[in-house]
């Protein structure tokens, strides 16, 4: 009752890759600090800007 996929990828292969990629991504974020400098706000735009204020809000809203 085993099904082989034609392209060689399966759910189990995806889970193996995800299990090894997640810790590697966490190490990269931990070593680089994970934070880049916020951009200067564009006052002519009506869209949400990536500023220090919005980053501080998002950091405080984390659980």
LINUR-V921631 format. One record per residue. N is the residue number from 1. PSI is psi in whole degrees, 0 to 359 (none if undefined). BURIAL is + if it has 24 or more other C-alpha atoms within 12 Angstrom, else -. D_FIRST is the distance of its C-alpha to the first C-alpha in whole Angstrom. Layout:
N&PSI&BURIAL&D_FIRST + N&PSI&BURIAL&D_FIRST
This chain:
1&21&-&0 + 2&139&-&4 + 3&128&-&6 + 4&135&-&10 + 5&150&-&13 + 6&325&-&16 + 7&356&-&18 + 8&351&-&17 + 9&140&-&17 + 10&174&-&15 + 11&321&-&16 + 12&320&-&16 + 13&320&-&18 + 14&316&-&20 + 15&324&-&21 + 16&316&-&22 + 17&319&-&24 + 18&325&-&25 + 19&330&-&26 + 20&333&-&28 + 21&327&-&30 + 22&311&-&31 + 23&325&-&33 + 24&320&-&35 + 25&323&-&36 + 26&322&-&37 + 27&319&-&39 + 28&316&-&41 + 29&321&-&42 + 30&324&-&43 + 31&332&-&45 + 32&352&-&46 + 33&335&-&48 + 34&0&-&45 + 35&129&-&48 + 36&166&-&50 + 37&140&-&54 + 38&150&-&54 + 39&160&-&55 + 40&139&-&59 + 41&142&-&58 + 42&105&-&59 + 43&343&-&62 + 44&349&-&61 + 45&146&-&58 + 46&7&-&57 + 47&161&-&53 + 48&133&-&52 + 49&154&-&53 + 50&92&-&52 + 51&173&-&55 + 52&325&-&55 + 53&314&-&56 + 54&325&-&52 + 55&321&-&51 + 56&321&-&53 + 57&312&-&51 + 58&324&-&48 + 59&323&-&48 + 60&341&-&50 + 61&356&-&47 + 62&150&-&44 + 63&none&-&43
